[in-house]
Amino acid sequence: MLQNKNICFFGAGSMAEAMISGLLDKKLIDSRQICALNRGNEARIQELASRYGIATPTRERAIREADVIILAVKPKDIARAVAEINQWTHPEQLFISVLAGTCTDYISTLLGHAAPVVRTMPNTSAAVGLSATAIAPGVTATEDDMDLAIAIFGSIGIVETVKEEELHAITGLSGSGPAYVYYLVEAMEAAGREMGLDADVARRLILQTIIGAAHMLQKQDVEPSILRHQVTSPNGTTAAGIEVLEKYKFQEAMRACIKRAAERSEEMGAQSLPTS
């Protein structure tokens, strides 16, 4: 599907690099069919070219010859970014956004033509090929456009097709989700240190515990609450720990955390819109 496609990343940060790495690792596309642009850091472009063998055409040629343009700039910069390249875009190209909070209608308005736009929300686990990516079509995106986008993001993890209005919630849930897990690990490591455990030993045990729990949830068709109860013996050690989490309203805090992140996605989308 990608064999005859040229892909241009506009934005050359960690997400763009993760996607480039995934596409090449899966051998879905030749490195010379990929290029990356940014808004001034030429050293970063040369770094990616050296590391992955991607092409380094002129900005005009990169945009004109691209079949797929992946918008990976900061949401607040999207209007200025599109303005920089718009003279070379055309309706036959597919635009894929990884911008938090930015709706497809707004990107279409910036483009000023009927090119299909697909909005996505991957997460930083894309760097190890384990992203959880949600994807939604804009008004003019066809089934073929979606298949192409799914093929691209399938190279860095799993892909779920959703309604665009659900992407704010998904941003708060899985888009920001890795940070919540890292925060949990920070706390577990701190507890280990306070109890005198070797830091390296504690880290290995914590990571395997999280990996194992995730695999249990994946492999067994069982609700997490049931799995939790299975390892929580009455008056046992796990029950004592859970009692503390309940005292500090752990689940309530997590729900509030995810909802606030989703709200922030909406705010960021609103901030990217022009003021009247």
Buried (B, 14 or more C-beta within 10 A) or exposed (E): EBEEBBBBBBBBBEBBBBBBBBBBEBEBBBBEBBBBBBEEEEEBBEBBBEEBEBBBBEBEEBBBBBBBBBBBBBBBBBBEBBEBBEEBBEEEBBBBBBBBBBBBEBBBEBBEEEBBBBBBBBBBBBBEBBBBBBBBBBEBBEEEBBEBBBBBBBBBBEBBEBEBEBBBBBBBBBBBBBEBEEEBBEEBBEEBEEEEBEEEEBBEBBEEEBEEBEEBEEEEEEEEEEBEEEEBEEEEEEEEEBEEEEEEEEEEEEEEBBEEBBBBBBEBBEEBBEEE
